[in-house]
Amino acid sequence: MTLAGSLLRHAGSFNSAVMTAAGLPVIGSRIRKHITSITYTGRRSGRTITLPVGYRLSGDTVTIGVAMPDEKSWWRNFLGDGAPMSIRLDDEERTGHAVATRDDRGRVTVVLRLGPA
């Protein structure tokens, strides 16, 4: 099995562990500065999906880099015109509109423009 395949096979367990650690009093605040959860509705399934992501916040813009994008599909929900997304920031749920782009090197970035707080 490839490294990517092995990582994906354990992604659910890893995601759960990261979000549990983010809720801990001592290390949680450090983790939440770089990792949080997003929630969106799947374009095909119509299901509400929540998953942890690494992010950078600058004003009302959240940038999410997608590691190993060819091994994942969630970001495809935000191609083209994009779609609504919510994100947990400072123990508050914020909403906005997210758009995914892929550069000429294959890197994928999802940019979330937050609405008013």
N, C-alpha and C positions, 0 to 999 in steps of 0.2 A: 504494500500500500504506500502511496506517496505521502509526503509530509502534509501537503494540502488536504488530501483525503482524510488523513488521520485527524487533522485539526477540525475539519468539518464534521466528522463523526462525533467529536466530543464538544461541539460548539454549544449545544444546549446546556450541558453540565457546566461548561466554562462561563457562559452567560449568567446562569443562576448564581454561581459562586461570586462573580464580579458584583452583581447587584446586591447580594447579601453583604459583601464586604463594604460596599458603598453606604450601607445603612448602619455600620458600626460606629460607635461614638469616637473612638480614638483615631482610626485611619480613614473613616468615611469622608470627612471633610476634604482630605487631600485627594481621595479618589474622585469625588464629585467635581473637582475643579477641571478634570480632564475627561471623565467618563460619566455618562448619564443615560437615561432611557428616552427613546422616541416612541411615539405611537402613531399609527396610520391605518388606513383601510386598504386592504389588498385590492388591486384593480380587477383581478379576475375572480378571486374568492369572495370578496365582499366582507371578509373577516377583519376584525380589529386585531392588529399585531403590535406587540410591544417588544423592543429589543434594545440591548445596550450598545452604545456607540461612543467612540472617542470624538471629541469636538473642540473647536476653538470659538470663543465668543468675542465679537468686536462690535460694540454698540448694539444694534438690533439685528445683527447678521451672525448666524451660526454656520460655521463651515465644518462639514463632516467628510473626512477622507475615508474612502472605502478600500480597505486592505483586501487583496486577492479578489477583485471585482468579478473576474470570470467564474469564480467558484460560488458566487452569491447572486441572488436575484432580487432582493428587497429593493435595491436602489433603482431598479428599472421602473418601479411605480412612479418615479419622479422625472422620467425622460420627457422630452417635448415641452409642453406647457407646464409640467409639474403637477403637484397635488397638495392638498392640505396635510399638515403634519403638526403634531404637538410634541413638546420636549419638556423635560423636567429640569428646571434651573432654580437653584437656591430654594429648594422645597416648594416650588410653585410650578404649576403646569402652565406653559405658555403655548400659544398657537401661532401658526403662520403658514406661509406658502413655500414649499421646497421645490427646487429644480436640480436635476442631476445632469452633469456634463461629463464627457469623456474627452481627454486631450489626445493629441497625436501620439503620445507615448503609451496610451492605454490606461492612464490613471483616471480614476473616477472621483469626482467631488460632488457632494450634495450641498447646496447652499439654501439655507432656511432663512427667509426674511420674516422676522417676528412682527406680529400685529401689536397694537397698543396693549400695555400691561393692565 
